[in-house]
Amino acid sequence: MIKFVAAINTKGFAKTVLKVGDDGVECFAFERVDSPYPEWDYWGQDVNAAKAMCFELWGVPPGSWQQSPD
């Protein structure tokens, strides 16, 4: 599974995470760095659709995503 993380957004989230799987992309928004579970979650069909959705809903700039090693 590939994972992308972004800390920049216009909604004040501590981080947003994309988890790319075989059947789509899980999109998570965390209000605090130490949040054990996301406060918001959505599903996207593919990475580009998920990034576009995160930009529209949460103000995550398209170029701010970084691939996470875990």
matplotlib code that plots the C-alpha trace (Angstrom):
import matplotlib.pyplot as plt

x = [0.0, 1.3, 0.7, 0.9, 0.9, 0.4, 0.5, -0.6, -4.3, -6.7, -8.9, -6.4, -5.9, -2.6, -2.2, -4.1, -3.3, -4.0, -3.8, -3.7, -5.1, -6.1, -9.8, -9.3, -7.8, -8.8, -8.6, -8.1, -7.9, -6.5, -7.2, -4.3, -0.9, -1.6, -5.1, -5.4, -8.2, -9.0, -11.8, -12.8, -12.5, -13.6, -12.9, -11.6, -11.5, -7.8, -5.0, -5.7, -9.4, -8.5, -6.0, -8.5, -11.1, -8.7, -8.0, -11.6, -12.8, -9.8, -7.6, -4.7, -2.4, -1.8, 2.0, 2.2, 1.8, 4.9, 5.1, 5.5, 7.8, 5.3]
y = [0.0, 3.5, 6.3, 10.1, 12.7, 16.5, 19.0, 22.0, 22.8, 25.7, 23.9, 23.8, 20.0, 18.7, 16.4, 14.7, 11.2, 9.2, 5.4, 4.0, 0.4, -1.8, -0.7, 3.0, 5.7, 6.3, 10.0, 10.9, 14.3, 14.5, 17.5, 16.8, 15.1, 12.7, 11.8, 8.0, 8.0, 10.6, 13.0, 13.0, 10.3, 9.9, 7.5, 8.4, 6.3, 7.0, 9.2, 12.2, 12.2, 11.9, 14.7, 16.9, 16.1, 17.0, 20.3, 21.1, 20.0, 20.7, 23.1, 20.7, 22.1, 19.5, 19.9, 19.4, 15.6, 13.6, 9.8, 8.2, 5.3, 3.4]
z = [0.0, -0.9, 1.6, 1.0, 3.7, 3.6, 6.5, 4.5, 4.2, 4.8, 7.4, 10.2, 10.1, 11.6, 8.6, 5.8, 4.6, 1.4, 1.5, -2.0, -2.3, -5.1, -4.9, -4.5, -2.2, 1.4, 2.4, 6.1, 7.9, 11.4, 13.6, 15.9, 15.4, 18.2, 17.0, 17.0, 14.4, 11.7, 12.4, 8.7, 6.0, 2.4, -0.4, -3.9, -7.0, -7.8, -6.6, -8.8, -7.9, -4.2, -4.3, -6.2, -3.5, -0.7, -2.4, -2.8, 0.7, 2.8, 0.8, 0.5, -2.3, -5.0, -4.7, -1.0, -0.9, 0.2, -0.1, 3.4, 3.9, 6.1]

ax = plt.figure().add_subplot(projection="3d")
ax.plot(x, y, z, "-o")
ax.set_aspect("equal")
plt.show()
